[in-house]
Amino acid sequence: MEHEGKHYAFFRNCACEYFPCHKGIAEEDFNCLFCYCPLYILGDKCGGNFRYSERGVKVCKHCSFPHKKENYGLMLRKIRRHVLDLGRDSGPADQPADQKEEKGQTREDPQD
């Protein structure tokens, strides 16, 4: 695996009062790096195991995808492909739509 053994790709916080916050992952493989999932903003397109509450709130209690040690590379690809595009499309709130992409900027994914 591309990021296996890299310290930047894994963080476990055993002192967290919620650890482990999801069941089904061995403690030694539980990755807290994406504690707040950056894919949450994708709604029903995140690819995780979630449901919507009666009030319409996305509930990710049963999703372990971002916490699996081996999914670091997949998380990065999803963030680059989907989440960063959301930011590029919107730009700063006070910026006129015709100025959101300046000359020389590219919409391609950065190199791995």
Secondary structure as UniProt FT lines:
FT   TURN            2..5
FT   HELIX           7..9
FT   TURN            14..15
FT   TURN            17..18
FT   HELIX           27..29
FT   TURN            33..34
FT   TURN            38..39
FT   HELIX           40..45
FT   STRAND          51..52
FT   TURN            54..55
FT   STRAND          58..59
FT   TURN            61..62
FT   HELIX           65..67
FT   HELIX           69..71
FT   HELIX           72..78
FT   HELIX           79..83
FT   HELIX           84..90
FT   TURN            93..94
FT   HELIX           97..99
FT   TURN            103..104
//
